[in-house]
Amino acid sequence: MKTSIAICPGSFDPVTYGHLDIIERAANMFDKVIVVVADNAAKNYCFTPKERVEMIKKCIPNLKNVEIEHYSGLLADYAAQHNATAIIKGLRAMSDFEYEFQMALTNKKLNPNVETLFLTTATQNMYLSSSMVKQIAAMNGDISSFVPEVIKQDIIDRIVQKNNTK
C-alpha cells in the first residue's frame, strides 16, 4: 500500500494560527505530513531552528500523522529523500502567489515527482504573519488571538529579551 506523504515547509518564526490551520488541513488530506522548519538566508530569525521545531510540537500534540524536522537544504531534495509527493503551501493573498508559484515551478524542475498544492488560508488568518506577531509583541500588544497560549509567553519573553539587548 502506498502512503501519501506531504511536506509543509516554512520558517515558522514563530508558528501562528495561520500556519497551524494549514498543517491541520494537510494532516487531514495525507497519510503523513512532515513540517519542515526551513532556513532562509534572507531572514533574520528570533528563534533557533530547534526552538521553532519545539514550538510547533507544543502546538500540535494530537496530530499523530505529523512530524516536525529542521532542514537547511533544497526542499526538492528533501522531498525526494522522504518519498514525498506533495509540498503544501498556504496562501494569504495574491502577493504570496507570485513568489510561491515561482518556487513551485523551481521545485518541479528540480524534482519532477513532487507537486505543490496551494491551500488558501482561513479568512480570519488572511492578514496574519509571523512578522506581524513579532511587531505586535515588540510593542507590548496582545498576541493571544494570533498564537496558541502554549507558546505565547515564549514569544513575548524572546521579543523582550531581543529588545533589551539593542
Secondary structure, DSSP 8 states (H G I E B T S, - for coil): ----EEEEEE--TT--HHHHHHHHHHHHHSSEEEEEEE--TT---SS-HHHHHHHHHHH-TT-TTEEEEEE-S-HHHHHHHTT--EEEEEE-SHHHHHHHHHHHHHHHHH-TT-EEEEEE--GGGTT--HHHHHHHHHTT---TTTS-HHHHHHHHHHHHHHHHT-
